[in-house]
């Protein structure tokens, strides 16, 4: 049986789907019902209609699959099997709903600045003597002199002195950059990342355009927390699907919930 890999609640997924196969069959005599439950357990965000279709209900007609999904979700035998399968999975993984919510909340509220930053720092003229071009050290200046000689160009001046650092603060009186400095991107050493930022971090991608720090979707994590807590249920039903709510609407509802104003 092929179980499609869908959904954002990856924290609830096992390497091999829990509560499927023989365990569900113990509670279900109908193979298609067992398959329906297995799909729902393995894919927490899968719609009942899709699970029914995957399990062999409805044939090629979407309407029939939707009707079958609705009927199965009202079946006491199916509901009992789903509840038992979920309990078995939680027991196997030794996780609780609170653990999942806390992890997702940490991702949703982590500060991306702990992973990557855009900083404005000193330009080469900010701290040079007389605001002339400042070199890192004499070795850098000598290398520039050699390059100029090979190109038959004038030797660069070292009147600005040495000691340039791209981490230095901007000189607000610099006449070259007008106190604006230059924008630079900095990435954290991922070996030392801790706390929520560590959970937010999803790896590094290197390509022809440079390096990219990958992160988990914070808006998706926030939505998953809302779904698990259920405090936006009425708002979700009113908007038909949670995904149709804008980010601003989500933020407003969360703020209202935190103020204790979550009313139906």
C-alpha positions as CSV (number, residue, x, y, z in Angstrom):
1,X,0.0,0.0,0.0
2,X,1.5,3.3,-1.1
3,X,1.1,6.1,1.5
4,X,1.7,9.6,0.0
5,X,4.0,11.9,1.9
6,X,2.0,15.0,2.6
7,X,1.3,17.4,5.4
8,X,3.2,19.9,7.5
9,X,3.0,18.1,10.8
10,X,6.2,16.2,10.2
11,X,6.8,16.0,13.9
12,X,3.9,13.6,14.2
13,X,5.3,11.2,11.5
14,X,7.2,8.0,12.1
15,X,9.9,6.4,9.8
16,X,7.3,3.7,9.2
17,X,3.6,4.7,9.6
18,X,2.4,3.7,13.1
19,X,-1.0,2.2,13.7
20,X,-1.3,0.7,10.2
21,X,-1.4,-2.8,8.8
22,X,-1.9,-5.6,11.3
23,X,-2.6,-3.2,14.2
24,X,-5.5,-1.6,12.5
25,X,-6.7,-4.9,11.0
26,X,-7.1,-6.2,14.6
27,X,-9.9,-3.7,14.9
28,X,-11.2,-3.8,11.3
29,X,-12.5,-6.7,9.3
30,X,-12.9,-4.6,6.2
31,X,-9.6,-4.2,4.3
32,X,-10.7,-0.9,2.7
33,X,-11.7,0.6,6.0
34,X,-8.3,-0.4,7.4
35,X,-6.6,1.2,4.5
36,X,-8.7,4.4,5.0
37,X,-7.6,4.6,8.6
38,X,-4.0,3.9,7.7
39,X,-3.9,6.8,5.2
40,X,-5.4,9.2,7.7
41,X,-3.0,8.2,10.4
42,X,0.1,8.3,8.2
43,X,-0.9,11.7,6.7
44,X,-2.4,13.9,9.5
45,X,-3.5,16.7,7.1
46,X,-5.0,14.4,4.4
47,X,-8.7,15.1,3.6
48,X,-11.1,12.2,4.3
49,X,-12.1,12.3,0.6
50,X,-8.6,11.7,-0.5
51,X,-8.0,9.0,2.0
52,X,-11.2,7.3,0.8
53,X,-10.1,7.5,-2.8
54,X,-6.6,6.1,-1.9
55,X,-8.3,3.3,-0.1
56,X,-10.3,2.3,-3.1
57,X,-13.7,4.0,-2.5
58,X,-15.5,6.0,-5.2
59,X,-13.6,4.9,-8.2
60,X,-12.7,7.8,-10.5
61,X,-15.5,10.0,-9.3
62,X,-14.5,12.7,-6.8
63,X,-18.0,13.1,-5.6
64,X,-18.3,9.5,-4.7
65,X,-15.0,9.6,-2.8
66,X,-16.1,12.7,-0.8
67,X,-19.4,11.0,0.1
68,X,-17.5,7.8,1.2
69,X,-15.1,9.9,3.3
70,X,-17.9,11.7,5.0
71,X,-19.7,8.4,5.7
72,X,-16.6,6.6,7.0
73,X,-15.7,9.5,9.4
74,X,-19.2,9.0,11.0
75,X,-18.7,5.2,11.3
76,X,-18.2,4.3,15.0
77,X,-15.9,1.5,14.0
78,X,-13.7,3.8,12.0
79,X,-13.6,6.5,14.6
80,X,-12.6,3.9,17.3
81,X,-9.8,2.6,15.1
82,X,-8.5,6.1,14.4
83,X,-8.4,6.9,18.1
84,X,-6.7,3.7,19.0
85,X,-4.1,4.1,16.2
86,X,-3.3,7.6,17.3
87,X,-2.9,6.5,20.9
88,X,-0.6,3.6,19.8
89,X,1.5,6.0,17.8
90,X,1.9,8.5,20.6
91,X,2.8,5.7,23.0
92,X,5.5,4.3,20.5
93,X,7.0,7.7,20.0
94,X,6.7,8.7,23.7
95,X,5.3,12.0,22.7
96,X,2.5,14.1,24.0
97,X,0.4,16.8,22.3
98,X,2.1,19.4,24.5
99,X,5.5,18.3,23.3
100,X,4.4,18.8,19.7
101,X,2.8,22.1,20.3
102,X,5.8,23.4,22.2
103,X,8.2,22.4,19.4
104,X,6.0,24.0,16.7
105,X,5.6,27.1,18.8
106,X,9.4,27.4,19.2
107,X,9.8,27.2,15.4
108,X,7.0,29.8,14.9
109,X,8.5,32.3,17.3
110,X,12.2,31.8,16.7
111,X,14.3,34.9,15.8
112,X,15.8,34.4,12.3
113,X,18.4,37.0,13.2
114,X,20.1,34.3,15.3
115,X,20.7,32.4,12.0
116,X,21.4,35.2,9.5
117,X,21.7,39.0,9.6
118,X,22.0,41.9,7.2
119,X,24.4,44.4,8.8
120,X,25.5,47.8,7.7
121,X,29.2,48.2,8.6
122,X,32.1,50.5,7.9
123,X,33.3,51.2,4.4
124,X,37.0,51.3,3.5
125,X,37.1,55.0,4.0
126,X,35.2,55.3,7.3
127,X,38.3,54.9,9.6
128,X,41.1,55.5,7.1
129,X,43.6,58.3,7.9
130,X,42.1,61.5,6.5
131,X,39.3,59.3,5.2
132,X,41.6,57.7,2.6
133,X,41.3,54.1,1.6
134,X,42.2,51.8,4.5
135,X,43.8,48.4,3.9
136,X,43.4,45.4,6.1
137,X,47.2,45.1,6.6
138,X,50.4,45.7,4.7
139,X,50.2,42.3,3.0
140,X,47.0,43.2,1.4
141,X,48.5,46.5,0.2
142,X,51.6,44.8,-1.2
143,X,49.5,42.3,-3.1
144,X,47.5,45.2,-4.6
145,X,50.8,46.9,-5.6
146,X,51.9,43.7,-7.4
147,X,48.6,43.4,-9.3
148,X,48.9,47.1,-10.4
149,X,52.4,46.5,-11.6
150,X,51.4,43.6,-13.7
151,X,48.7,45.7,-15.3
152,X,51.0,48.6,-15.8
153,X,48.9,50.7,-13.5
154,X,49.9,53.3,-10.8
155,X,50.7,51.8,-7.4
156,X,47.9,52.3,-4.9
157,X,48.4,54.6,-2.0
158,X,48.5,53.4,1.6
159,X,47.9,56.9,3.0
160,X,44.8,55.6,4.7
161,X,46.8,53.2,6.8
162,X,46.0,49.7,7.9
163,X,43.5,48.0,10.2
164,X,40.3,47.8,8.2
165,X,37.7,45.4,9.5
166,X,34.4,44.6,7.9
167,X,32.9,44.3,11.4
168,X,33.8,47.8,12.4
169,X,31.0,50.3,13.1
170,X,30.1,53.0,10.6
171,X,31.7,56.4,10.9
172,X,28.7,58.8,10.7
173,X,31.0,61.5,9.4
174,X,32.5,59.5,6.6
175,X,32.4,61.7,3.4
176,X,32.6,58.6,1.1
177,X,29.6,56.6,2.3
178,X,27.9,59.5,4.0
179,X,27.6,57.5,7.2
180,X,25.7,54.7,5.5
181,X,28.4,52.2,5.3
182,X,27.9,49.0,3.2
183,X,25.4,46.3,3.6
184,X,26.8,42.8,4.3
185,X,25.2,39.4,4.9
186,X,26.4,37.4,7.9
187,X,25.6,33.7,8.7
188,X,25.9,32.2,12.1
189,X,28.1,29.2,12.8
190,X,25.5,26.5,12.8
191,X,27.5,24.4,15.3
192,X,26.8,26.9,18.0
193,X,23.0,27.6,17.3
194,X,20.8,26.7,20.3
195,X,17.2,26.9,21.4
196,X,14.4,27.9,19.1
197,X,16.8,29.0,16.4
198,X,18.2,25.5,16.2
199,X,14.8,24.1,15.5
200,X,14.1,26.8,12.9
201,X,17.3,25.9,11.1
202,X,16.7,23.5,8.2
203,X,20.1,23.3,6.5
204,X,22.3,25.2,4.0
205,X,22.0,25.3,0.2
206,X,24.9,26.4,-2.0
207,X,24.4,27.4,-5.6
208,X,25.8,29.6,-8.3
209,X,24.1,32.6,-6.6
210,X,25.8,31.9,-3.3
211,X,24.8,30.4,0.0
212,X,21.3,30.2,1.3
213,X,20.3,29.3,4.9
214,X,17.1,27.2,4.8
215,X,14.5,27.5,7.5
216,X,11.3,25.8,8.4
217,X,8.1,27.7,7.4
218,X,7.3,29.8,10.5
219,X,3.8,30.8,9.2
220,X,3.0,27.1,8.6
221,X,4.2,26.2,12.1
222,X,2.0,28.9,13.6
223,X,-1.0,27.6,11.6
224,X,-0.3,24.0,12.8
225,X,-0.2,25.2,16.4
226,X,-3.5,26.9,15.9
227,X,-5.0,23.8,14.4
228,X,-3.7,21.6,17.3
229,X,-5.0,24.0,19.9
230,X,-8.3,24.4,18.1
231,X,-8.8,28.0,19.3
232,X,-9.4,29.2,15.8
233,X,-11.9,26.5,14.9
234,X,-14.9,28.9,14.6
235,X,-12.9,31.3,12.5
236,X,-11.7,28.5,10.3
237,X,-15.2,27.3,9.6
238,X,-16.3,30.8,8.8
239,X,-13.5,31.2,6.3
240,X,-14.1,27.7,4.8
241,X,-10.4,26.7,5.1
242,X,-7.7,27.9,7.4
243,X,-5.3,28.3,4.4
244,X,-7.6,31.1,3.1
245,X,-6.9,33.3,6.1
246,X,-4.3,35.9,5.4
247,X,-1.2,36.2,7.6
248,X,-2.6,39.5,9.1
249,X,-5.8,37.8,10.0
250,X,-3.9,35.0,11.7
251,X,-1.8,37.5,13.7
252,X,-4.9,39.4,14.8
253,X,-6.6,36.2,16.0
254,X,-3.5,35.0,17.9
255,X,-3.1,38.4,19.5
256,X,-6.8,38.3,20.5
257,X,-6.4,34.8,21.9
258,X,-3.4,35.9,24.0
259,X,-5.4,38.8,25.4
260,X,-8.2,36.3,26.4
261,X,-10.6,37.6,23.8
262,X,-11.1,34.4,21.8
263,X,-14.9,34.3,21.5
264,X,-16.9,32.2,19.1
